[in-house]
Amino acid sequence: MRVILSGALPRPEEKTPASRERNPRVNPSGALPRPEEKTPASRERNPRVNLSGALPRPEERTPASRERNPRVSVVICAYTLDRWDQLVLAVGSLGHQRPDHETIIVIDHNDELFARASATWPQHRVVANTGARGLSSGRNTALAIATGDIVAFLDDDAWAEPGWLERLVAGFTGPEVVAVGGSAAPIWPDDPPAALPEELLWIVGCSYRGLPEQAGPIRNVMGCSMAFRRDPLMRIGGFNPDTGRIGKLPIGCEETEACIRLRQTDPAAVARYEPAARVRHHVSADRTVIGYVLSRSWCEGLSKAALARTLGPQSALSSESAYATRVLPAGFWRELRSGSPTGAFAIVLSLAAATAGYARGRLAPVRPGARRDPVVAPVLT
């Protein structure tokens, strides 16, 4: 062993990982050692433990991360206990849907239904409609509190087939796609009614002859099976409470108005149709008769007149022109040839009632629609 007589301290050996393991340094000062830079491997070996009890700070969501891995909310609006069994089926059909999502059930001014739904589904968000009665206000209530980047809507009398939500979300193929609609097949209370040939299935909220058969762009989505990007929909004020269905009153077109307004706000915006995202839609017996065909078609004409007043006739009727001049005449002659005069009569009656309703709506001295403010999320305190 060498003896140093100079009094100088020996130069310390360079510490290697092995030498640190054999002879760890001791800090006599009592000061905390400077933490080593954490590498992925060291984090795996020695993870940091949060002793404060505070929740970790969520990762910042960038537009790119939202596009790659969007959060999803699914909304069901309900208004009556008469459809409780169907509501149970609707909620149950979401249980195995992917991707992971939150479920929001909005009850439209029915305290008994709200109490029952809250007790039945404590794992979901059951909320009361905070606006006026009606489907549009209920949807806007959910839109304001939803955490999803994409918000899907399922009717309370429909149930989603396996893969429905996954196919809807996959339909958002780029940032320009602001809405995606699926298809709907009817569940009849009995045999398919003669008063509702395939061209008129829109009357009961189902996919009808005249819709595209393949996935692709479409003017508007269908209300019982649809999804929207939340932010653009909130910016236009959500759904118009003046056009949405209220209870059993068969007015509508709120999703049509939303899709047209989104495109008018951003000409690059696109709505897509994904027929593989399919739901089954219950049809009650009272909607299978000629009287309902008449009243629903009349109200459709009124609703389209309201859209034409606020959004322009070209936007409001861009799809109806081809439907009325090509699809309906072909259906009329097919029904006659197949020996179904009831179906042929229903087609003529529906077209006449919708035309009359549209004329009445265009000529009536109604007040112009009020401008809607953007939907604002509640502030959490």
Secondary structure, 3 states (H helix, E strand, C coil): CCCCCCCCCCCCCCCCHHHHHHCCCCCCCCCCCCCCCCCHHHHHHCCCCCCCCCCCCCCCCCHHHHHHCCCEEEEEEECCHHHHHHHHHHHHCCCCCCCCCEEEEEECCCHHHHHHHHHHCCCCEEEECCCCCCHHHHHHHHHHHCCCCEEEEECCCEEECCCHHHHHHHCCCCCCEEEEEEEEEEECCCCCCCCCCHHHHHHHCCCCCCCCCCCEEECCCCCCEEEEEHHHHHHCCCCCCCCCCECCECCCCHHHHHHHHHHHHCCCCEEEEEEEEEEEEECCHHHCCHHHHHHHHHHHHHHHHHHHHHHCHHHHCCCHHHHHHHHHHHHHHHHHHCCCHHHHHHHHHHHHHHHHHHHHHHHCCCCCCCCCCCCCCCCCC
